[in-house]
Amino acid sequence: MALQKFSGAPSVLRHLDPSSPEARWGVRRITVEATETLADGEEPLAVPVVQAAATAVLRNPWIGAGTDSELVQSPQLIAARLSKLLADRLLAALGGADAVAAFGKGVIIGEAGEMEHGAAITHTPYFASSLRGFLDGSAVISFADARGAAGQPLTIPLCEKHSGTRRDFYQSVRVRVPDAPRRDELVLIAAAATGPRPFPRVGDRATDLPLDPATLNGAFA
């Protein structure tokens, strides 16, 4: 699903409306955390880098439905809705889509759920492609997942939002919600950063020398 850059005013929460996606899917919490790095290695950054993660805690409706349950059509509406709610919060934390340089996504599945339940909501284009559009990216969004009890941490890898392969933008954001996921919940995560790692200097594919085993002094022997 190819999408143009998305725009529009921040969405209004409709959790009190029983017919809304957030009410029907039992969204009980949305969190936003941001970290602004001013210095690294005891050296100040000329331009501080902000990393942020927005999470939504929601009920897992597929528990007990069996491993042949349908997972393509059913998550479309909630996935699209959460892409908007989480993107709104990331953009507010980072200063808008033009400020976003790298992004990632992830999901933590409660202990009663299948790993595929997390994939159903994170990999559908109604979440992933929509999120990419709201953040004005074009690359595949890097991803992580885990299953665990409440407080399970997850490290989300980030990549540059257009190429996805620029090595200086490879970084990560660690996310943890203390009381989630419960056994029957999912924690959906969108993360982004305003710049690369501090002081990147490990080269890139454009500058790497050809890999020649003959020059590696038997490292592959």
C-alpha positions in Angstrom: 0.0 0.0 0.0 1.7 3.2 -1.2 0.7 6.3 0.6 1.5 10.0 0.2 2.6 12.2 3.1 -0.3 12.4 5.5 -1.3 15.6 7.3 -4.1 17.0 9.3 -5.0 18.2 12.8 -4.3 15.9 15.8 -7.1 13.4 16.3 -9.4 13.7 19.2 -9.7 10.7 21.6 -13.2 9.1 21.4 -12.7 6.6 24.2 -16.1 7.5 25.8 -17.9 6.7 22.6 -18.8 2.9 22.7 -18.7 2.7 18.9 -15.2 4.2 18.6 -12.2 1.9 17.7 -10.4 2.7 21.0 -13.5 1.8 23.0 -14.3 -1.4 21.1 -10.7 -2.6 21.3 -10.3 -1.7 25.0 -7.5 0.9 24.6 -6.8 1.7 28.3 -3.6 3.7 28.2 -1.4 5.8 25.8 2.0 6.8 26.9 4.7 9.1 25.4 8.3 9.2 26.5 11.0 11.5 25.1 14.7 11.8 25.7 16.8 14.7 24.6 20.6 13.9 24.3 22.7 17.0 24.8 26.1 15.4 25.1 27.8 12.0 24.6 31.4 10.9 25.4 31.6 14.1 27.6 31.3 16.2 24.4 28.3 18.5 23.8 26.3 18.0 20.6 25.9 21.0 18.3 22.3 19.9 17.7 20.7 17.8 20.5 18.9 14.7 19.3 15.5 13.8 20.6 14.2 10.2 20.7 10.6 9.5 21.5 8.3 6.5 21.8 4.5 6.5 21.9 2.7 3.4 23.1 -0.9 2.2 23.2 -2.1 -0.6 25.6 -5.1 -2.5 24.2 -7.1 -5.7 24.7 -6.0 -8.7 22.5 -9.3 -9.8 21.0 -7.9 -13.0 19.4 -7.0 -14.9 22.5 -8.6 -18.3 22.4 -9.7 -18.0 18.8 -7.2 -20.6 17.6 -4.3 -20.6 15.3 -6.5 -20.5 12.2 -8.4 -17.3 13.2 -8.6 -14.5 10.6 -6.0 -11.8 11.2 -6.1 -9.8 7.9 -9.4 -7.9 7.9 -10.2 -7.7 11.6 -7.4 -5.3 12.7 -7.8 -2.8 9.9 -9.8 -0.1 11.7 -7.9 -0.2 15.1 -4.6 -0.4 13.3 -5.4 2.7 11.3 -6.8 4.5 14.3 -3.7 3.8 16.5 -1.3 4.8 13.7 -3.0 8.2 13.9 -3.1 8.5 17.7 0.5 7.4 18.1 1.8 9.5 15.2 0.1 12.6 16.6 2.0 12.1 19.9 5.3 11.5 18.2 5.0 14.6 16.1 4.1 16.7 19.1 7.1 15.4 21.0 9.6 15.8 18.1 8.4 19.0 16.5 6.5 17.8 13.4 7.1 15.4 10.5 10.0 17.5 9.1 11.9 17.0 12.4 11.6 13.2 12.2 14.7 11.6 10.8 14.5 8.0 11.9 11.6 5.7 12.9 10.7 2.2 14.2 7.8 0.2 15.5 7.2 -2.7 17.8 4.7 -4.7 19.9 4.7 -6.6 23.2 2.3 -9.4 23.4 0.8 -10.5 26.7 1.5 -14.0 27.9 -1.9 -15.5 26.7 -1.4 -14.2 23.2 0.3 -15.6 20.1 3.2 -13.8 18.5 1.1 -13.6 15.4 -1.4 -11.5 17.2 1.2 -8.8 17.5 2.2 -9.1 13.9 -1.4 -8.7 12.9 -1.6 -5.2 14.2 2.0 -4.0 13.5 2.6 -5.3 10.0 -0.8 -4.5 8.5 -0.4 -1.6 6.1 -3.2 0.1 8.0 -0.7 0.7 10.8 2.7 0.5 9.1 2.0 2.4 5.9 -0.2 4.9 7.7 2.5 5.6 10.3 5.1 6.0 7.5 2.8 8.5 5.8 2.2 10.5 9.0 5.9 10.7 9.7 6.7 11.5 6.0 8.9 8.5 5.4 9.4 6.1 2.6 11.6 3.3 3.9 10.5 0.0 5.5 10.0 0.7 9.2 12.3 -1.4 11.4 10.6 -3.6 13.9 10.9 -5.6 17.1 8.6 -7.8 19.2 8.5 -9.8 22.4 6.0 -11.7 24.6 6.0 -11.3 28.3 4.4 -10.2 31.5 3.6 -6.6 32.6 6.8 -4.5 32.6 8.4 -6.5 29.8 10.9 -4.2 28.1 11.4 -4.0 24.4 14.2 -2.3 22.4 13.0 -0.8 19.2 15.5 -0.4 16.4 15.3 2.8 14.4 16.5 3.4 10.8 16.6 6.5 8.6 13.1 7.2 7.3 13.9 7.4 3.6 16.8 5.0 2.8 16.6 2.7 5.8 20.3 1.8 5.2 22.2 4.9 6.4 24.4 3.4 9.1 24.7 6.6 11.2 21.0 6.5 11.9 21.1 3.0 13.3 20.0 3.5 16.9 17.4 2.1 19.3 14.8 3.2 21.8 14.1 1.1 24.9 10.4 1.0 25.9 8.7 -0.4 29.1 5.2 0.1 30.4 5.2 -0.9 34.1 1.7 -2.4 34.2 1.4 -3.7 30.7 0.8 -5.9 28.9 -1.6 -7.9 31.0 -2.0 -11.5 29.9 -4.8 -10.5 27.5 -3.3 -7.3 26.1 -1.0 -5.9 23.5 1.4 -2.9 23.7 1.7 -1.3 20.3 4.7 1.1 19.9 5.8 3.8 17.5 9.2 5.4 17.9 11.2 8.0 16.2 14.3 10.3 16.5 15.2 13.7 15.2 18.7 12.8 14.1 21.5 10.2 13.9 23.6 8.7 16.8 25.8 11.2 18.5 29.1 11.7 16.6 28.6 8.9 14.0 31.9 7.9 12.5 31.8 4.2 11.6 31.5 4.7 7.8 28.7 3.8 5.5 28.0 1.5 2.5 29.0 4.3 0.2 32.5 4.6 1.7 33.2 1.0 2.7 36.1 -0.7 1.0 35.3 -4.0 -0.8 35.4 -7.0 1.6 38.5 -9.0 0.6 39.0 -12.2 2.7 42.7 -12.2 1.5 43.4 -9.1 3.5 41.8 -10.3 6.7 44.8 -12.4 7.9 42.9 -15.7 8.2 39.8 -14.3 10.0 37.6 -16.5 7.9 39.8 -19.6 8.1 
